[in-house]
Amino acid sequence: MISFIVTAYNRPLALRTCLSSLCQQTIEDWEIKIMDNSDHFYLQNKEVYEGFHYSRMSYQMTKEETRTDANPSGHKYSLYKATEIGVENTKGEWLCFPSDDSYYCPWFAERMLRAAEKNSWDLVYCDIVMGGPKEHHVLEARPKLCCIDKTNFLLRRSWFQGFPQGHGDSYPQADGLMIEELVRRGIRHGRVPEVLCVHN
């Protein structure tokens, strides 16, 4: 099973698009946990969640558990901490960490899992389109700082020990540092050389 742990902030329309793409995955064994860190749009986010009617999808309000006074990104609540809470409350062998403004090809999970199984990888990552429609670029994923994003990799649960502390919600920094540490420790890893997701 893959556990998709989706961190939601103040973007209910983006959240609906993200969840729609996850529900259309071509694999059958998945669960979705929505970790809502919104300070203004939690009612709208919960309404989005309730509109899907999937027993494998659940919702949790997390902002009081993730409040921070020192966050370089400006968010009042740490999305990384919300993700870690989500890991504790899911059970998939594989973990994926979408943000609410991410979108996935229907074959994202299938291609990633197939590559991981074929090569005995415990960490697998794909290329990703970063940015909005007017200004975007393709990020060619590599297991190092600023070359991977919170949204474009799968990690076997047994390797997840949490994200580095002290980096707020600056995604490339914290994600890259975590991946670099896993590589240093000898995790088996590899890249699927395809763009399989978008992160605005």
N, C-alpha and C positions, 0 to 999 in steps of 0.2 A: 504493500500500500504506500502511496505518496500522501503525506500530510501537507496541504497547501495552507500556510499560516499567513493570512492576508492582514496587513496593518492598514487600518482606515483612519483618515484624518477628516478634513472638512470638504470632501469631494464626493457626494453621493452619486452624481451622474457617472463619474469615472469608476466608482466602485461597482456600479451595475455592469458596466462594460467589462471590467476585470472578471467579475464573477461569471458572467455569461461565457467568456472565453474558457474559463476553467471547467465549467460544466459541460463544455463541448469536447473535452479531451477524448481521444480515441481509446484510451485505456478505461477499464471499468472499476479498478480498485483504487479509490481515492477518497479523501475527506477534506473538507474545507473548514478552517477555523478563522472567523473574522474577529480581529482584535481592534476594537473601536477606541481610538484615542482622541476623538473629536471634542472640541470645546463648544461648538455651536451647532453642529449638524448631526448629533447622535440620533435624534428622532428620525431624521430622513434616512440615515444609514441603516437603522434598524428596520425601517419600512422597506428598504431595498432588499435586505436579507429575508424578511418575511414573505416577499413576493416570489421567491424561488421555490419554496415548498419542497426542499430536499432534506431527507432525514440525515444525509451525510454532511450537511452544512450546519454549523452552529455559530453562535454570536456571543461575544463577551465584551462588556464595557470595561476598559482598563485604565482610564486616565488617572484615577486616584492612586492607582498602584505604580504609575510610571511618572509621576510629577517630578520635575527637575528644576532647580533654580539656576543651573549653569549649563546651558546648552548652546553651543556656538551657532547652531542652525536657526535659532530663534523659536523653535517649537517649545511649548510649555511642557510637553510630555514626550518621553523618549520612546520612539517607535521600536528601537532595538530591544528595550526592556519588555515592551509588549510582545515582541516576537519570542523572547525567551519564555515568557509566561505561556504563550501558545504552545511551545514545544512541550512543556510540562503537562499540557492538557490534551495532547494528541497521541496517536499510537502508531503512525506509519513508520515503516522501516526507512523510508526516504523522506527528506525534508526539503521543502521549497518555500521561499520567503517573498511572495509577491507584495508589492505596494499597491494601494488602491488605484494608482494611475498606470498600472501595467496591463498589457494585453498579450495573450499567448496564442500561437498557432494551434489548431486542434491536435496536431501530431507532435507537439512539444514533448509531452511526457513519454510518449511511445518511442520517439527517436532517442531521447536521452537515456531511457532505461535500457533500450536495446544496445546502445553503445557501451554503457556501463557493464552490462552482463557479458557482452562479447569480449571486453578487454579487462574484466575483473577490476574495474575502477570503483572507488568509494566516493569520489568527487568527480562530477562531470559538469561541464559548462559549455554554453553555446554563445555565438555572436548575438548582438542585440542592437536594435535601433534606439538611440538615445535622443531625446529632445522632441519638441513639438513639430507641427506640420511646416512651419516657416523656417525653422532652424533646427536641423537634426543631423546626426552622423551615425555611421555604423561603428560600434565598438567591437573590435576583434578581441575576444576574451583571451586573457593569459593569466596564469595564477600568480599575480603580483599586484602590488599597490596601484590603484587607479586603473587597472585593466580588467576589473571584474565588478559586477554590480550585485546588490542584494537580491535582485530579481531573476538572474539568469544562470543559476546553478542548482543542481541537486546534490545533497550531501547525505551520506548514510548516517542515520541517527547516532550510531555508536561512536562517531567521531565528533559530535557536536558538544562543545564544552562552554558555549556562550560566546558573545562578541567581546572584543577588547573594550575596556572601560575608558572613559575620559574623552571620547570623540563625538559626543552628542549624537546627532543624526546625520553626520557627514558620511553618506553611504560609501563612496569609494575608499575612504580612509579605513573605516572600521572593517568593512568587508575584505578589503585587500590585505589588511594586517592579519585577520583571522585565517584567510586562505594561505598566506605566506607561512604562518606558523604551522598549519596542517602539513604543508609541503615539507617544511623543515623536519617535521616529525615522521615523514616518510609515507604520507597517504598516497595511495595509488589514484592517479587522476588523469584526466584527458579532456580534449575539446571536441565538440561536434562542430565542424566548420560550416555552420548554416545559421542564418538569422531566424530564430524561432520565437522571438518575443520583442516587444516594444515597451520602453519605459519613458513616459513623457517628463 
